[in-house]
């Protein structure tokens, strides 16, 4: 069992991987040579698979998980966690916006023995446009105001997790794997490590450039809070109250003669459209929660591995999504 596993989700990242490997190996020389780097790859149309496979031939510590279809970043991360064997696991992106130099700080925190989780916290977001920063701020503010757990602000999926934490994460049976929230769900003492985020080293981001991970953030709100449902109920009462007040005003106006119905059609039309819009918003929120229930009841796998390069044969049976009892010691199982 290596001391450290790096889980790196990738999709069409041929220009970033060589730079990433060069940078991260320099850092790992100072941290320790006992590690593995797992590239969790959605099927790519460029040379990503070829580059990682060639790196594996040169260094067996570089490994590749190729999924049967595109499961997205959350599924790729979960697959990497399931196949990792390190006593500590670091999840990070390949684009070097999360600087490899921070790895040494994370490992130092973990080796102290007081913390099971070390989470880098962004002091700055260089390379992110103003719209993306506003969306991120609003998303973290709303989630922390409404969620059942506290999710540290300005922290992405980049983090170090002790093997004990990884084991507990893999016991969870949620189909939508929102790592930032689920790390908070399992608990354990954590420490924040401030850092400055850098621009991408190569390639292009896979999220929409202005809203970034807005859909992942919405996923976090739905998964960890019922606040939207309560907000919809509250808005419904407000709309009903306004409608009663409007009806009384119209009645008084008709009786006193200062209001004629024929001249109020535009007002009624606008009010009707407003109420209809509120209804559709409410239906959309309900649909989001019902859709989540529907997805969870199907119990579909978070990921499916088509090919695993560089792993021991026993590790091919480590898929834990429906077999939590096998998660107690995945590293020892792989060694046996």
Secondary structure as GFF3:
##gff-version 3
##sequence-region A 1 336
A	DSSP	beta_strand	4	10	.	.	.	ID=ss1
A	DSSP	alpha_helix	14	31	.	.	.	ID=ss2
A	DSSP	beta_strand	35	41	.	.	.	ID=ss3
A	DSSP	alpha_helix	48	58	.	.	.	ID=ss4
A	DSSP	beta_strand	62	67	.	.	.	ID=ss5
A	DSSP	alpha_helix	72	83	.	.	.	ID=ss6
A	DSSP	beta_strand	88	91	.	.	.	ID=ss7
A	DSSP	alpha_helix	101	111	.	.	.	ID=ss8
A	DSSP	beta_strand	117	125	.	.	.	ID=ss9
A	DSSP	alpha_helix	130	146	.	.	.	ID=ss10
A	DSSP	beta_strand	159	162	.	.	.	ID=ss11
A	DSSP	alpha_helix	163	171	.	.	.	ID=ss12
A	DSSP	alpha_helix	179	186	.	.	.	ID=ss13
A	DSSP	beta_strand	190	197	.	.	.	ID=ss14
A	DSSP	alpha_helix	214	224	.	.	.	ID=ss15
A	DSSP	alpha_helix	227	256	.	.	.	ID=ss16
A	DSSP	three_ten_helix	261	264	.	.	.	ID=ss17
A	DSSP	alpha_helix	265	298	.	.	.	ID=ss18
A	DSSP	beta_strand	305	309	.	.	.	ID=ss19
A	DSSP	three_ten_helix	313	317	.	.	.	ID=ss20
A	DSSP	three_ten_helix	324	327	.	.	.	ID=ss21
A	DSSP	alpha_helix	330	335	.	.	.	ID=ss22
###
